[in-house]
Amino acid sequence: MKITLTGNRLLAVYSGILTVAAAMALLTGATGRRAARFDAIDVQRINVVEPDGTVRLVLSSKALFPGIIFKKKEYPHPNRSTAGILFYDDEGTENGGLTFGGEKDKDGKVSAYGHLSFDQYDQDQVLTLDASEDGGYRKARLSIWDRPDYSVGELLDLQARIKNLAADEQKAEYAKFFAQREKAQPRVFLGKSDNGAVSLRFNDKQGRERLIVEVAPDGAPAVRFLDENGKETGRFPAALDQK
């Protein structure tokens, strides 16, 4: 039996063949996991996501840097303006990152920074590595923190709830919030201060310095022991006025 195709029917068959071919190409590419290769790529932001869409890593320019993502929901960040990389846990919550920047202003003043951090579950950073320069003052440090057990989601909900209040009313709400919760406390510091001194400092659970190993700007080394009120209870070597 001879079949004759009109122009419309021929176009329909041709379109169907193209559709099937495109679908096969997509399926073959998906199952084969063939990777695209580039010599160079210019992009303002890259989101790495799981098959269900949960974000796991964001690499972004300053212009498109995300806010705070908590349980897959994004909240505005109060003061973050940077480029870098953010890490997210299996639940789509930010849990660390690498940020960096630097510039010289019209008056010749230099400012620069680099920051790497890792966060406690549903909380803020507990391990940080920082380097900064501001108008000739240079600092670098590694810090370890104790964080409270409450979820940072409570703070994000508060921020959303009071964002339209006057500044003094917002300040009062924040004071009330933190008065009812434990505060974060610094526990270990290792670094260089902007006066040229280097030190290793250990704090108790209340954040009070108790043991300091340091080299002063003039090169004099010392190990100092402090009580809970910050009073020096021992030193090695002994202070010159004690000899």
Residue pairs with C-beta under 8 A, 6 or more apart in sequence:
5 13
44 60
44 61
44 63
44 64
45 58
45 59
45 60
45 61
45 64
45 65
46 58
46 59
46 60
47 55
47 57
47 58
48 55
48 56
48 57
48 58
48 59
49 55
49 56
50 56
54 72
54 88
54 90
54 91
54 92
55 69
55 72
55 88
55 92
56 87
56 88
57 85
57 86
57 87
57 88
58 65
58 66
58 85
58 86
58 88
59 84
59 85
60 66
60 83
60 84
60 85
60 86
61 83
62 81
62 82
62 83
62 101
65 80
65 81
65 82
65 83
65 84
66 74
66 86
67 74
67 75
67 76
67 77
67 80
68 74
68 75
68 76
68 77
68 94
68 156
69 75
69 86
69 88
69 92
69 93
69 94
70 93
70 94
70 122
70 152
70 153
70 156
71 91
71 92
71 93
71 153
72 91
72 92
72 93
75 156
75 159
75 160
78 159
80 99
82 99
82 100
82 101
83 99
83 100
83 101
84 97
84 98
84 99
84 100
84 115
85 97
85 98
85 99
86 94
86 96
86 97
87 94
87 95
87 96
87 97
87 118
88 94
88 95
89 95
89 121
93 122
94 119
95 118
95 119
95 121
96 116
96 117
96 118
96 119
96 125
97 115
97 116
97 117
98 114
98 115
98 116
99 113
99 114
99 115
100 113
100 114
100 115
101 112
101 113
102 110
102 111
102 112
102 113
102 133
103 110
103 111
103 112
104 110
104 111
105 111
109 135
110 133
110 134
110 135
110 136
111 132
111 133
111 134
111 135
112 131
112 132
112 133
113 130
113 131
113 132
113 133
114 129
114 130
114 131
114 132
115 128
115 129
115 130
116 128
116 129
116 130
117 125
117 127
117 128
117 129
118 125
118 126
118 127
118 128
119 125
119 126
120 126
120 147
122 151
122 152
122 153
123 147
123 148
123 149
123 150
123 151
123 152
124 145
124 147
124 152
124 184
125 145
125 147
126 144
126 145
126 146
126 147
127 142
127 143
127 144
127 145
128 141
128 142
128 143
128 145
129 141
129 142
130 139
130 140
130 141
130 142
130 143
130 191
131 138
131 139
131 140
132 138
132 139
132 140
133 139
137 194
138 192
138 194
139 191
139 192
139 193
139 194
140 191
140 192
141 189
141 190
141 191
141 192
142 188
142 189
142 190
142 191
143 186
143 188
143 189
143 190
143 191
144 186
144 187
144 188
145 184
145 185
145 186
145 187
146 184
146 185
146 187
146 205
147 184
148 181
148 182
148 183
148 184
149 182
150 181
150 182
154 177
155 177
158 173
158 174
158 177
162 169
162 170
162 173
163 170
165 173
183 207
185 203
185 205
185 206
185 207
186 203
186 207
187 202
187 203
187 205
187 207
188 200
188 201
188 202
188 203
189 199
189 200
189 201
189 203
190 199
190 200
190 201
191 198
191 199
192 198
193 199
195 217
196 217
197 214
197 215
197 216
197 217
198 214
198 215
199 212
199 213
199 214
199 215
200 212
200 213
200 214
201 209
201 211
201 212
201 213
201 214
202 209
202 210
202 211
202 212
203 209
203 210
204 210
204 228
206 228
208 226
208 228
208 230
209 226
209 230
210 225
210 226
210 227
210 228
211 223
211 224
211 225
211 226
212 222
212 223
212 224
212 226
213 222
213 223
213 224
214 221
214 222
214 224
215 221
215 222
216 222
222 235
222 236
222 237
223 235
223 236
224 232
224 234
224 235
225 232
225 233
225 234
225 235
226 232
226 233
227 233
235 242
